[in-house]
Amino acid sequence: MNAAPYGSGILAKGPSAYPRYAYSEADADLVERAGQMEPACEYYGVPLAAAALQFSLRDPRITSTIIGMSKPERIPQALAAVPIPDALWPELDALAAPPREL
């Protein structure tokens, strides 16, 4: 289960606007990785937050992804339906942190 697909905001707002992860100051490596993801997503016209959410949805280890919504009107902003070109995924996979052993 992933209950934080946006990393508490770094992948929703972008690391330049919100360099925090798990509600704490993000380490430099994480900020750098997220900072490299931003232009890759921009190149394909994809919001970083959409890629973050769909990254979680496409990971076979994750059976449920939870996103918080403050109002029902925000559901269209969930970004699960934003088209993401297949060419973007290998770039994001290369920038993602290696999977942790569970």
Contacts in CASP RR format, 6 or more apart in sequence:
PFRMAT RR
TARGET T0000
AUTHOR 0000-0000-0000
METHOD contacts of the structure
MODEL  1
MNAAPYGSGILAKGPSAYPRYAYSEADADLVERAGQMEPACEYYGVPLAA
AALQFSLRDPRITSTIIGMSKPERIPQALAAVPIPDALWPELDALAAPPR
EL
1 62 0 8 1.000
1 63 0 8 1.000
1 64 0 8 1.000
1 65 0 8 1.000
1 66 0 8 1.000
2 56 0 8 1.000
2 59 0 8 1.000
2 62 0 8 1.000
2 64 0 8 1.000
2 65 0 8 1.000
2 66 0 8 1.000
3 65 0 8 1.000
3 66 0 8 1.000
4 22 0 8 1.000
5 11 0 8 1.000
5 52 0 8 1.000
5 53 0 8 1.000
5 55 0 8 1.000
5 56 0 8 1.000
5 65 0 8 1.000
5 67 0 8 1.000
6 12 0 8 1.000
6 49 0 8 1.000
6 52 0 8 1.000
6 53 0 8 1.000
6 67 0 8 1.000
7 21 0 8 1.000
7 22 0 8 1.000
7 52 0 8 1.000
8 20 0 8 1.000
8 21 0 8 1.000
8 22 0 8 1.000
8 23 0 8 1.000
9 18 0 8 1.000
9 20 0 8 1.000
9 21 0 8 1.000
10 18 0 8 1.000
10 19 0 8 1.000
10 20 0 8 1.000
10 21 0 8 1.000
10 26 0 8 1.000
10 30 0 8 1.000
10 31 0 8 1.000
10 34 0 8 1.000
11 34 0 8 1.000
11 37 0 8 1.000
11 48 0 8 1.000
11 49 0 8 1.000
11 51 0 8 1.000
11 52 0 8 1.000
12 18 0 8 1.000
12 48 0 8 1.000
12 49 0 8 1.000
12 52 0 8 1.000
13 49 0 8 1.000
14 34 0 8 1.000
14 35 0 8 1.000
14 38 0 8 1.000
14 48 0 8 1.000
15 26 0 8 1.000
15 30 0 8 1.000
15 31 0 8 1.000
15 34 0 8 1.000
15 35 0 8 1.000
15 38 0 8 1.000
16 35 0 8 1.000
16 38 0 8 1.000
19 25 0 8 1.000
19 26 0 8 1.000
19 31 0 8 1.000
20 26 0 8 1.000
21 27 0 8 1.000
21 30 0 8 1.000
26 34 0 8 1.000
29 97 0 8 1.000
30 97 0 8 1.000
33 95 0 8 1.000
33 96 0 8 1.000
33 97 0 8 1.000
34 48 0 8 1.000
36 95 0 8 1.000
37 48 0 8 1.000
37 51 0 8 1.000
37 92 0 8 1.000
37 95 0 8 1.000
38 48 0 8 1.000
40 88 0 8 1.000
40 91 0 8 1.000
40 92 0 8 1.000
40 95 0 8 1.000
41 47 0 8 1.000
41 48 0 8 1.000
41 50 0 8 1.000
41 51 0 8 1.000
41 88 0 8 1.000
41 92 0 8 1.000
44 84 0 8 1.000
44 85 0 8 1.000
44 87 0 8 1.000
44 88 0 8 1.000
46 82 0 8 1.000
46 84 0 8 1.000
46 85 0 8 1.000
46 88 0 8 1.000
47 79 0 8 1.000
47 82 0 8 1.000
49 79 0 8 1.000
50 79 0 8 1.000
50 80 0 8 1.000
50 82 0 8 1.000
50 84 0 8 1.000
51 84 0 8 1.000
51 88 0 8 1.000
51 92 0 8 1.000
53 65 0 8 1.000
53 67 0 8 1.000
53 78 0 8 1.000
53 79 0 8 1.000
53 80 0 8 1.000
54 79 0 8 1.000
54 80 0 8 1.000
54 82 0 8 1.000
54 84 0 8 1.000
55 92 0 8 1.000
55 96 0 8 1.000
56 62 0 8 1.000
56 65 0 8 1.000
57 65 0 8 1.000
57 80 0 8 1.000
58 89 0 8 1.000
61 99 0 8 1.000
61 102 0 8 1.000
67 78 0 8 1.000
69 75 0 8 1.000
69 78 0 8 1.000
END
